[in-house]
């Protein structure tokens, strides 16, 4: 990633620049900033520097959540040695690992499950105030930091409910990840899409964190079977040893309902429900 050799000249105040990722859409670097400390630098390649990229940046700025890494600065680098202009941003770096990496070693404990659930719901409450739907909640997009806090990342397909949709109304499916997106999202039913879509994806994620297996994808032979499972049966809830009286299982079942109107009204209601449940669990965070 030869960008490292010239980038500090374009972004004063950064040092210790190291490449983290180069994909089809962007370059990602870790760095130290003179005032912001440990940061992530992202360069967005020109063929993806469209309205969706601008909305990703806008989403994080508008949410202003303590559970979402901050964007300190963004702009456009012009006249670069690459031969083209690039959108760039500098954001808060969370030192830790994503939940998918954690699940490759083991499932999460009661304390970790409750902390993840609460922290993501807190992010979703802030998103609800900004009228933004994440649409891609899954283990890869949740980071656990060294102090045990959980952070929600990657707003690349976030839906701004007060802006026009970027997905064609006639499209057969909406953006999202197979197995986590609820029926109204992958069926592109725009009128039904709101923050309750993220509650469904969070419920699926929590079941995966408890059991170590994806409740819809594990054992499915193809994508149509996954979709059939989601639409044909309630969210499978594994046995939870610490779930006295099935309270937490009922909570997950409610968030994971196939019908939008059967889920909690919004993230605030779900968070209140969780807070009431935590009093019944010994060792709650």
Beta strands, then each sheet from edge to edge (+ up, - down):
strand 1: 14-22
strand 2: 26-33
strand 3: 37-44
strand 4: 71-77
strand 5: 86-92
strand 6: 96-98
strand 7: 132-133
strand 8: 142-145
strand 9: 150-152
strand 10: 159-160
sheet 1: 1+ 2- 3+ 5- 4+
sheet 2: 6+ 8- 9+
sheet 3: 7+ 10-
end
